[in-house]
Amino acid sequence: MNWGYKLIAAGGLFITFILTMSLYMLYKKDRDTLVDEDYYQAGMQFGQKLEAQQNMVRDHMQPEVKVSKNLLLVRLRSAAHYELTLLCPADKRQDKRFSGKTTGNHLIVIDRAATGAGHRQLELTWQSAGKMYNYSKKLFL
């Protein structure tokens, strides 16, 4: 086989590769994680979250977060109904959600045995005196 046939074979393989990748990308569009199916609802939720974060800063309602050996303690400035989420960046199945009402000292007490270990993103949303507040913090448990 001389070099002419080799060039034609290499060109044919290249064209086959390009066509295969093009077809793969066309059929992959359903699994695109950059496009949200319900983008309008996601935008509304983002707006509400941003407003809640601004409320926290404006009203000086930033909570105190303490991680001890056995407990995760979050002290709010006033009594509230809360929803606390510990997001695991490595595995979505390890995300933990807690909700309820603060104790008498405006505390949220979570047993560390229920949270798992490692890096977590704490997402805290609470309602106090008719206003919504949101707080985020990276933790290592």
Secondary structure, DSSP 8 states (H G I E B T S, - for coil): --HHHHHHHHHHHHHHHHHHHHHHHHHHGGG-TTS-TTHHHHHHHHHHHHHHHHHHHHTT---EEEE-SSEEEEE-SS--EEEEEEE-SS-GGG-EEEEEE--TTSEEEEEGGGT-SSEEEEEEEEEETTEEEEEEEEEE-
